[in-house]
Structures are given as C-alpha cells and as structure tokens.
Amino acid sequence: KEEKKKKTIKKMLRLCRGAGRRWLHEVVFQRYAENGEKTPHTMLTFDAFKEMINETGLGGYGDGTLRQVFNKVDKDGNGVIDKEEFLAWWPEVSQSYKESKSPMAAYDVLTTSNEITPDPKQRLALKKFQKLYNDLLNHMGVASSGAQQPIPKPTGFFSSFFSSPTAPVSSGPDSSISSIKGLYVCGGVGCGKSFLMDLFYDKIPVKRKRRVHFNAFMLDVHLRLHNIKKADITADAIKVAASQISADVDLLCFDEFQITDIGDAMIVRRLFSALYENGLVMVATSNRKPDELYEGGLNRHIFLPFIKLLKERNTVHVMESATDYRKEGVPIEGAIFMTPLNTDTTKRLEHTIETLTQGEHLKPTSVRVFGRDVPVRGAAKGLASFTFDDLCSKPMSTADFGAIAKEFHTIAISAIPAMTITERTEARRFIYLIDELYENKCNLICTATCLPDALFSGKGVEDLLSVDLEAADALGIRNADKMSMFTGSDEVFAFGRAVSRLNEMQTKEYILTPHSKHGVPPQVEAWVNALEA
C-alpha cells in the first residue's frame, strides 16, 4: 500500500512539472506544506523542501546547495516558503530550464525568473556561444530546434547553478567536428565569461566533452609527458599526449586560459597544433586577448605561431563589461579577510579556527601528491592551517595547491603580505593557490596586511628588469638589453582575477556553496548564520 502511494505521488509530481496548471502545482505545495500559525498547510519549511526535491527525482544535492535555492525562493526572507512564492518559482524554473534546448533559451529562463540580472554584454557574448552550439548540432545532423541528446547527469536548474568544476565525459565517438571554429572569449574579471561557457557546456549534447580549468589541464599534460618519457625516452611525448587527449575528447572547454611560463608556452604551441590536426574544437575564457598571451615572455617569438593558430581556429570575442558580478554578493566584513596584521586579528583568526574545528586541537599532517608528502602545519575537522610562507615562499606547485584544496573544506592562512612584482614568484604561487581554492569551492580565512584590492602593487619594475637582464646574460641569451625574462604584466593581470575571486570568497553565497569533496559542513553553515545574526 505504501509503495503504491509513493508511485502515485511520483506520477502526480511528474504531471505537475510539465502541466503548467495552477491547481496541480497547488496540490504539490499542499502535499509538502506544513501547518502555519493560523491556516493549515500554508508554509514550506526547509526540511519539507528537501523532501519535495528528493521525491521529484531532482535529489542528490547537499544541504548547502538546497539551502541556497531555498533562500532564493523565500523572497521575503522569513525562513519559510509560502504558496505564492512557491507558485512563482516551481512550475517555470524547475521544468523550463530543464527543457530549454540551447544556452540562449536557458539564459532567458534564468533572467525571466529573476535568478540572474539581464546583461546586454552577456547576451552579445552568448550569441557567439549560440552560434557554436548551432554549428555543432548541424554538423551532427541534429536540428537546433529538434530534440536534444541526453546530457550526462546532473541535469536541470540545480546543476546549472551549482555545477562541479569538471563535468563527466561520456565515451563513444561523435562525428568529426574538426571543420568547426571554436570560441575564445576574453574580458575583465567577473563579467560572466565562465557562467556563459557553463551554460553552453551544460546544453551542448556532444558526448565526448570536457570542461577544465587551464591550470589543471596543464598539470595533467605535464604528468602525461612525464609518464610517456618514462615508458619510452625516444617517444615524441607531446604528439603521444595529443593522441591520448583526442581519443577521449572532441570538445574541450577551458576556463582561465593563460600562459605565464616558458615551459608551458613551448608545450602549448606543439600540443595544440597536434590537437587541432586531430579534430579538436576548443572553447576558452580568458582575461587576456590572444595577442596579449605570454606578453613580454622569454623567447616569445617562438610562441607567436600558436597565437596565429589560435585566431585562425577560433572566433575571438572581446567581452566588455563594467560589472564584476563576483562583487554582487554581500561580504561578511572582517570575518574572512582580517586586516591589518596585529594581535587582535591573530586572536580573531584563532577563534574562528576553534569555532570551525569545534574545539578540536590542530595536528600536523600531510597530503600525498604524486608520491611525495606535502606538509600541513595543522589540521582538524576538514580545516587546514598554514602561514603564507608555508604555501608561497616554498617550492609549491599547482598540483600541491589542488590537492590541499580538494582535501580540506577550509584553509586558514596567516600573515599574507602586500606584494610587488619583485616578489613575482610568491605572487604567482598565491594566484595559483587562489585559483585552486576557488575551483574546488574551498573556503579561505586569513590575516593579511591589507584588503585584497591593495595586496598587489605594480611597483618594482626597474629592480625586476635589472635582475632579469643579469639572468639573461648569465644564460647567454642574445639581445638581453631588449627584453626582460618576465615583465610582470601577466602577474599583474592574473592578480586582478585573484582579487575578484578573493572578494567573492568573502560572501555568504560563496561560503555556502558545496565544497568539491565535503559539501557544506554543518559547523561552517552554523558559523555563517551566527555571523549574520
């Protein structure tokens, strides 16, 4: 009898999601709503909301994710969803986004439901994504207005808003799509480039696709090259790596495409030549225009053919927007980024650590990365504590930062200094660290000399230039007087992105976004709620 009841409920819910009939939606609300103070069954509590989501087949999300959706629906912020709030959200958003057939249609659903603010600059860029979407579908023999092929789970409204940094890649060959030009979207920090690419990625029914941060991709490439050479020292490692990647992926979507290292510059030039020959279609977001990539870098003339190839194989769209949407959230001032460096901020950081670890003593530990142990000064309850020097003044790699960001839901860093480009090594490591924390939705609490906007300065160019010329002379590089090994411009540009992310990481919205491994721990949610109270 109970099983029959459950099947009836599920059938009813399926009908409701597609019907668009107000009385059916009211039945759904009535089924889960609880008694109000005066009128029976007039409010939807968070627990009832979770039950409803799970029974409709949209489950599998952590409490932190569902709490954010719940708070969006609860427009008046009274802690419960009333019938009108529910009816304004459920029929349209839950089904319309899921059934939208293209990135443009999905964007329209999100704007009309007031989940995001319409932006003409975003819509202009989205037209480029829509064209690529149509080109791919037409090449695959699927009309853009026709039925969409299944996309790997998770799907729907929730997956769009809270998608993982990398989506699963399905197996099985697609038709060759090598004749289609990809897309390179560049623009300022926080203008929505990654958001638009994620809409495109979520909706495009190409089976063999991958979405990855460029730093993580290059880390994977270096590991492949190492293993290939280890197995056969005579092998053309880059060509073999390109074949391996092409065997799994037809569409490769990069977030934060950037080149700041001469090793990467040389690898990328040959690797992408081979990938394009193998039929890859690339989509990328970047803070830099193609002609600005690796600007001022060592032996940049060797890298220039790649820029030419990049522009030939991709439509380049410059996204101009004065809005940094990462600043839209309300920061929790003074509780995340604690300044300046003094006894008071040190004590506040220690108190926050004690709260998030629920009083458990921090113990030294380590994280295993490629067969070696990366030391952690102290850790407990999913929180790890470091000094700035632990992470940025020692030879730490992107792989190390990624492993730390995946292992712990919160990182505490003490004594972050202001940096100039004379500390370019420390600055670069700090940028990579923030990138990895952000990609894994790892929280940051810290003490610092100053707020993010003032952390990095362009001062010190003359000193840096003299050092670079000495190094160039020692390496026997000709015409050293006409170039510098590192201009620092890439670091200054990349730091703008880091500052934007640091500002967003101080908001409640970011803190309650599920971590890649831990979700939203109860002590983190309780801490944020206590701060707001």
Helices and strands as residue ranges (DSSP letters): H 2-19, H 22-32, E 43-44, H 46-55, H 63-73, E 81-82, H 83-99, H 103-112, H 120-139, H 157-161, E 182-187, H 193-203, E 209-213, H 214-231, H 237-248, E 251-255, H 262-277, E 281-286, G 290-292, H 300-313, E 314-319, G 325-327, E 337-338, H 343-356, E 363-369, E 372-380, E 383-387, H 388-392, H 398-407, E 410-416, E 419-420, G 421-423, H 424-439, E 443-448, G 452-454, E 456-457, H 461-474, G 480-482, H 489-504, H 508-511, H 522-532
